[in-house]
Amino acid sequence: MNGEIRVVVDVPAAFAALVAERVPASIALSGGSTAEHCYEQLSSLAIDWSGVDVYLGDERFVPVTDPDSNEGMARRVLLDAAAPRAIHSMSGAGTTAEAAAAAYDALVRAAPPIGLVHLGLGPDGHTASLFPGTAVLDERERWVVTNEDALHPHPRLTFTFPAIAASRLVVVTVAGAEKADAFAKIREGADLPAGRVTAPEVIWLVDPAAAGS
């Protein structure tokens, strides 16, 4: 696996502190319960968001008002109050999933390198919406694509590995015993999607339960 592993007692607090320390000019947000706790923690810190561009690293192709929307969650717990310079909606980038992916691909390519990409880890080893066994794991040209599998509902939009690698910093947050098996396999070199993540700097924030310690 790539990057630095930091075992921390409180992953959301460590994530919020890292964002406050780095103050990235742009950030790509994630989804899931760990991400939601991270953004709740982040909302409690006195950070000036007025110059920050916010992207989504992956998203379900649903309206922002849908309970399954990553953007909707991020707006509710953080962004609506933080008022960043811009929120670049992923699901709202086009009228179909394919059109949205193509538009978002062009948007991200044209922008300066994203300062911080936040990723999580699924129990199956996926990160963003890069699922085990799907063809997009080997995508080398596109930066944003559609993806889905039988285990995850809704068509998805997701950064590919080239898009992630083009960022300045990737922070992977891993919390809970249900992630321990996937994290252990990645540390041992198993070819799971999250183990393929590369960037100039990669930091894994892992709690003791997920680290198996």
KENULO-509341 format. One record per residue (C-alpha): x, z, y. Coordinates in steps of 0.001 Angstrom, whole numbers, plus 500000, padded with zeros to 6 digits. Layout:
N
XZY...
This chain:
213
500000500000500000501064499459503567501416502011506326501797505707506968499662508273505144498631511350507106496794514020505116494600515881507598492022518633507227489477516967509516489541513161509412487036512558512260488883514962514576492229513348513720490793509890514361489361510907517736492658512503518753494572509361517784492280507111519822492594509461522801496378509389522436496697505607522177493883504636524600493632501062523273492382498348525613490220497052522780488889498543519571487057497182516531484622499671515057483489500245511493480385501518509721479456504188507198479135507945507275482818508689507865482887506270510801479759507852512249481400511283512150484520509792513757482515508347516627480604511582517108483944513346517514485187510619519827482117510995522034483084514593522794486438513632524342486981512754527999488076509141527579487651506466530223485972503589528411485433501435531484488338499125530639487793498949526875486433495950524956484549496949521811484297494700518778482884495167515275485181494685512303482220494071510026478454494132510270475288493513508345473396490494509679470444492575510867469065493385514337470914496105516235467730498181516002467874498148512192468964501492510675471632499606508678473315498110511770476874499291512360476569498379516031473319500289516306474953503393514853477969503078517161475738502614520202473628505637519302476463508090518700479096506785521138478799503551523065475575503984525019477013507072526706480633505867526823479721502634528664482731500487527674483661497363529626482059495144527002480412495439523588480865492222521644477938492135519236478733490636515863475223490142514477474069488941517893476717486231518108474518483578516473471061482837515107472315482590511514475012484560509737477257481490509485476809480631513166477514484224514169480663484302512044481939481055513578481241482248517128482861485621516520485869483959514922486382481928518114485834485015520288488417487147518499490996484352518354490687483761522095491029487440523003494275489396523309495279491181520061492850493997519321494495497310520129492983499307517274490982498234514239489136501061512502488565500611508777487112502731506012487452502781502236484613502338499776484590503992496347485082500495494884488160499923497047486532497656499609487302497821503310485323496162506114483025493868504071485890492607501928484508493338498478486397493243495164486177489906493384484857487921496358486481484679497469487037485825501056489849488104499878491987484971499707490853483491503031493892482600505129492474480392507911489251481973509165489332485304511007485618486072510642483476484992507694480245485849505924480328487768502665478088489617500232477957490859496677475388492344494332476223495947495231475855495710499013472537494684500587472197492222503481474453489275504269477613490549505970479958489393508696483520490597508376487042490331509699489358488741507160492855489977506356494422487551508887492219488963511656493121492523510703496821491640510557496650490182514073495714493562515577498254496008516969497169499078514989494898499657511994493533503123511301491935503671507889489844506831507591489250508214504098487212511381503530485625512993500493486273513360496790484224510220496020487053508197497585489841509904495613489864507479492678490038504363494879492702505897497114494807506942494114494611503437492653495693501902495970498656504283496196499622503255492670499613499599493674496295498418492257495038495170493768492013496559495576490930495034498900491961497984501082495428497860499552495941494385501026495603495561504637498607494744506803499288495011510541502244495892512781501170499533512383498826500983509752497872504662509650495805506185506847494002509406507812493055511065504532491559514474503852492764516670500955489730515856498809490337512122499048494102512567498691493598514570495506495558517512496887
